[in-house]
Amino acid sequence: MEENKENIEQKEVPKHRDKIEALDNMSLGISIVVAIALGVGAGLLLKSWTGYTWTLWIGVFYGISAAVLNVYKAYKKAKKDLDKLADDPKYAHLKKYGYNDQKDEDDK
């Protein structure tokens, strides 16, 4: 019965999970560029349809807003992961007392 539990726990963790997480983090930069490019493209399309230059800036605004939203979502995800790490018993001291990088005068 214990062997079945170990097999189930091993199946839950994907084999290439670390690679997938790295690709997910790398995709943030790409998504920023794509969001802004799509916004500029939509703005140029609106400008060609309407003939008004200010409609270009609407598209640029939406593209930059989408890029900022992507960064915010990535921040929330990273913060959630770091909060889980802070609950780890190995880091309980850091959570309680904080990180102090200053050396004592005796260590000089």
SERO-4910 file (N, C-alpha, C, O; in steps of 0.05 Angstrom, whole numbers):
BEGIN
 pado doro    nc1    nc2    nc3   cac1   cac2   cac3    cc1    cc2    cc3    oc1    oc2    oc3
  Met    A     17    -24      0      0      0      0     17     25      0     10     45    -13
  Glu    A     40     24     14     58     47     15     71     52    -13     76     74    -21
  Glu    A     75     30    -27     87     32    -54     67     47    -73     76     62    -90
  Asn    A     42     41    -69     22     55    -86     21     85    -81     18    101    -99
  Lys    A     24     92    -55     25    121    -49     49    134    -61     47    156    -72
  Glu    A     72    121    -60     96    132    -72     93    135   -102    102    154   -114
  Asn    A     81    115   -115     77    116   -144     58    139   -151     62    153   -171
  Ile    A     37    143   -136     18    164   -141     32    191   -138     28    209   -154
  Glu    A     48    194   -117     62    220   -113     82    225   -135     85    248   -143
  Gln    A     95    205   -145    114    208   -167    100    216   -193    111    231   -209
  Lys    A     76    206   -197     61    212   -222     51    241   -222     47    252   -243
  Glu    A     47    253   -199     36    280   -198     56    300   -207     48    321   -218
  Val    A     82    295   -204    103    314   -213    111    308   -242    122    286   -247
  Pro    A    106    326   -260    114    321   -288    144    318   -290    160    330   -275
  Lys    A    153    303   -310    181    298   -314    197    323   -320    219    327   -310
  His    A    186    340   -337    200    364   -346    188    390   -334    186    410   -347
  Arg    A    180    388   -309    166    411   -296    184    436   -295    175    458   -300
  Asp    A    210    432   -289    228    455   -286    231    469   -313    234    493   -315
  Lys    A    232    453   -335    235    465   -362    210    480   -369    212    502   -382
  Ile    A    187    470   -362    162    483   -369    160    509   -353    151    529   -364
  Glu    A    168    509   -328    167    534   -313    187    555   -324    180    578   -324
  Ala    A    210    546   -333    229    564   -345    218    577   -371    221    601   -376
  Leu    A    205    560   -387    192    571   -412    170    590   -405    165    610   -419
  Asp    A    155    584   -384    133    602   -376    145    629   -367    133    650   -374
  Asn    A    167    629   -353    179    654   -344    191    669   -368    190    694   -369
  Met    A    202    655   -387    213    667   -411    191    680   -428    196    699   -442
  Ser    A    168    668   -428    147    678   -445    136    705   -437    122    718   -452
  Leu    A    143    714   -413    134    741   -404    145    763   -423    130    780   -432
  Gly    A    170    762   -429    182    782   -447    170    781   -475    165    802   -487
  Ile    A    165    757   -484    153    754   -511    124    765   -510    116    778   -529
  Ser    A    110    759   -489     82    768   -488     80    799   -486     61    811   -495
  Ile    A    100    812   -474    100    841   -473    103    852   -501     88    871   -509
  Val    A    122    841   -516    126    851   -543    102    846   -561     94    863   -576
  Val    A     91    822   -558     67    815   -575     43    833   -568     29    842   -586
  Ala    A     39    838   -542     16    855   -534     19    883   -546     -1    894   -556
  Ile    A     43    894   -544     47    921   -554     44    921   -585     33    940   -596
  Ala    A     56    901   -598     54    899   -627     25    897   -637     17    909   -656
  Leu    A      9    880   -623    -19    877   -630    -34    904   -626    -51    911   -641
  Gly    A    -27    917   -604    -41    943   -599    -34    964   -621    -52    978   -630
  Val    A     -8    965   -629     -1    983   -650    -14    975   -676    -23    992   -691
  Gly    A    -15    949   -681    -28    940   -706    -58    947   -706    -68    956   -727
  Ala    A    -71    943   -684    -99    951   -682   -103    981   -685   -122    990   -698
  Gly    A    -84    996   -674    -86   1025   -677    -82   1034   -706    -95   1052   -715
  Leu    A    -63   1021   -720    -59   1028   -748    -83   1020   -765    -90   1034   -783
  Leu    A    -95    998   -758   -119    989   -772   -142   1009   -768   -156   1017   -786
  Leu    A   -145   1018   -743   -166   1038   -737   -160   1064   -751   -179   1077   -761
  Lys    A   -135   1071   -752   -127   1096   -766   -134   1094   -796   -144   1114   -808
  Ser    A   -128   1071   -808   -134   1068   -837   -164   1068   -842   -173   1078   -862
  Trp    A   -180   1056   -824   -209   1055   -827   -222   1083   -823   -239   1091   -839
  Thr    A   -213   1097   -802   -226   1122   -795   -212   1147   -807   -226   1167   -813
  Gly    A   -186   1145   -811   -172   1168   -822   -163   1187   -800   -150   1207   -805
  Tyr    A   -169   1181   -775   -161   1198   -752   -136   1187   -739   -133   1163   -734
  Thr    A   -116   1205   -734    -91   1196   -723    -94   1188   -694    -80   1170   -684
  Trp    A   -113   1200   -679   -115   1194   -651   -124   1166   -646   -120   1155   -624
  Thr    A   -137   1153   -666   -145   1125   -662   -120   1106   -660   -122   1085   -648
  Leu    A    -98   1115   -672    -73   1099   -669    -65   1098   -640    -57   1077   -630
  Trp    A    -68   1120   -626    -60   1121   -598    -78   1104   -580    -70   1096   -559
  Ile    A   -103   1100   -588   -121   1082   -573   -109   1054   -574   -108   1040   -554
  Gly    A   -101   1045   -598    -89   1019   -600    -63   1016   -585    -58    996   -572
  Val    A    -46   1037   -586    -21   1036   -570    -27   1035   -541    -14   1020   -526
  Phe    A    -47   1050   -531    -55   1049   -503    -64   1021   -495    -56   1011   -474
  Tyr    A    -81   1009   -511    -90    982   -505    -67    962   -505    -67    944   -488
  Gly    A    -48    964   -523    -26    946   -524     -8    949   -499      0    929   -487
  Ile    A     -2    973   -491     14    978   -467     -1    969   -442     11    957   -424
  Ser    A    -27    973   -442    -43    964   -419    -43    933   -417    -41    923   -395
  Ala    A    -45    920   -439    -44    890   -439    -16    881   -430    -15    861   -415
  Ala    A      5    895   -438     32    887   -429     35    891   -399     47    874   -386
  Val    A     25    913   -388     26    917   -359     10    896   -345     18    887   -323
  Leu    A    -13    889   -355    -29    868   -343    -14    841   -342    -16    826   -323
  Asn    A      0    835   -364     16    810   -364     38    811   -343     43    790   -330
  Val    A     51    833   -340     72    835   -319     59    832   -291     71    819   -274
  Tyr    A     36    844   -287     23    842   -261     15    813   -255     19    804   -232
  Lys    A      5    799   -275     -2    771   -270     22    754   -264     21    737   -247
  Ala    A     45    760   -278     69    745   -272     80    752   -244     90    734   -230
  Tyr    A     77    777   -236     85    785   -208     68    770   -188     79    760   -168
  Lys    A     42    769   -192     25    755   -172     32    725   -170     32    714   -149
  Lys    A     38    713   -193     45    685   -193     72    680   -179     74    662   -163
  Ala    A     91    698   -184    117    695   -171    115    700   -141    127    686   -125
  Lys    A     98    719   -133     94    725   -105     81    701    -91     88    694    -68
  Lys    A     62    688   -104     49    665    -93     69    642    -89     69    629    -68
  Asp    A     87    638   -108    107    617   -106    127    624    -83    135    606    -69
  Leu    A    134    649    -80    153    657    -59    140    655    -32    153    649    -12
  Asp    A    114    661    -30    100    658     -5     99    629      4    102    622     28
  Lys    A     96    610    -15     97    582     -9    125    574      1    127    558     20
  Leu    A    145    586    -11    172    580     -3    178    591     25    193    579     40
  Ala    A    166    613     32    170    625     58    158    608     80    167    609    103
  Asp    A    138    592     74    126    575     93    142    549     98    137    534    116
  Asp    A    163    545     81    180    522     84    196    524    111    206    545    117
  Pro    A    198    502    126    212    503    152    241    512    149    252    523    168
  Lys    A    253    506    126    281    514    123    285    545    125    306    554    133
  Tyr    A    264    559    117    266    588    116    250    602    138    244    626    136
  Ala    A    243    588    159    227    599    181    242    621    195    231    641    203
  His    A    269    618    198    285    638    211    284    665    195    281    686    207
  Leu    A    287    663    169    286    687    152    259    701    154    257    725    154
  Lys    A    238    685    155    211    696    156    207    711    183    194    732    184
  Lys    A    219    700    204    215    711    230    233    736    235    224    756    246
  Tyr    A    258    734    227    277    755    234    286    772    210    298    793    213
  Gly    A    280    763    186    288    778    162    317    771    154    330    756    168
  Tyr    A    325    782    132    352    777    122    370    800    129    364    823    121
  Asn    A    391    795    143    410    816    150    437    810    138    450    790    147
  Asp    A    445    825    118    470    819    104    494    834    116    517    830    108
  Gln    A    489    850    136    511    865    149    528    846    166    517    829    180
  Lys    A    554    850    165    572    834    181    577    847    208    577    872    210
  Asp    A    582    831    227    589    842    253    616    855    253    632    849    235
  Glu    A    622    873    272    648    885    273    670    865    280    693    869    273
  Asp    A    662    844    294    682    823    301    691    807    276    713    796    276
  Asp    A    674    806    255    681    791    232    701    805    213    711    793    195
  Lys    A    706    830    218    724    845    200    752    836    203    770    846    190
***
